[in-house]
Amino acid sequence: MANDPDAKRLLWFVFAGSRGGLNRLKIISKLKEKPFNTNQLAKEMNLDYKAIQHHIKVLEKNNMISKVGEKYGVAYFISNFLEVNMETFEEIEAKLDKSK
């Protein structure tokens, strides 16, 4: 499943081909370190809570993250799908870092 061309295309779209991709990339980088809830991510990244909520919805919809808990106690983790495709994610991350 690693190097799946459809997965690669999806990752490129979510992180490089759409508005806010860079923030989503940063969110995933934070979640690779440890699980966070929406409020913690907003503080950690110095972004608006509503912006983080939006990016979380996009990441969930595209199966990049999974959640555990309910309401305010929800913690977000990297999904199994993203873990399997981590090599592609890191490739995108490296290319976008170079373009800054």
N, C-alpha and C positions, 0 to 999 in steps of 0.2 A: 504493500500500500504506500510505502514511502516512495517519493518521486512520481506519484500519481499526477498526470498532467492536469486533470480537472481540479485537484486539490491545489496544485501550484497556481493555476489561473485564479482560483477563488482567493487565495492568500494575497496574490499580487493586487487583485481588485480591492480587497478590504483594507490593505495597509498602504498601497501606493497609488491606486487608481481612483480613489474617491476622496472627497473633502474630509478632513479630520483623520485621515489615515495615520498621520504621524503621531497624533495623540493616542490612537488605538494601539499603535506600536509601543508607545511608552507605557500604556496600561498593561499590556502583556508582559513587557520587561519587568514591571513591578510585581506582577502576579507570578512570574517565574521565581522570584525571591521568596515570597510567602503569600498566603491568602490575605485579601483585604476586603472590607465592605466599601460601599459607595462613598460614605463620608470620609473614611480613612484615605481612600484614593484621592478625593478632592483636596484634602489637606496636604497629602504627600506630594501631589503634582502641582499644587497651587492653581487649581482650575475650579471653575464654578461647579457646584454640586449638580445642577441641571445638565451641564455639558457632559459630566461623567456619566450621569444616568443615560443620556442619549447614546454615548459610545458603548456603554455596557449592553444596551438593547441591541445595537448593531452587532456586537461581538457574540451575544447569545444567539441571535437570529442566524448567524453564519457558523454556529457550532464551534466557536473559538474558545469559549469559556463555559464552565458549568457552575452551578451555585448549590450551596448547602445552607439550610436554615430557612427561616421565614421572616417577613417584614424587615424590621430594622436589624435583625441578627443575621441577615444573609451575608455569607462570605463567598467570594468568587475565587475560582481555581481555573487553571488551564485545563481545557478539555482533553480527553483521550485523543480525539481527532488531531488537535494541534500538537500534542506530544509526539504522535506518529510522524507528523510533518514538520517537526522542529527544525530540521536541516534546511528546509525551504524558507521557514520564517527567519532563521539566522542569516541566510543568504540575502533576503530582502532587507533585513535590518542593516547589514554591512553595506549594501549598495546605497541605501538612503542616508547612512552616516557619511559616506564619501561625498554625497551630493550637497551637503549642508554648506 
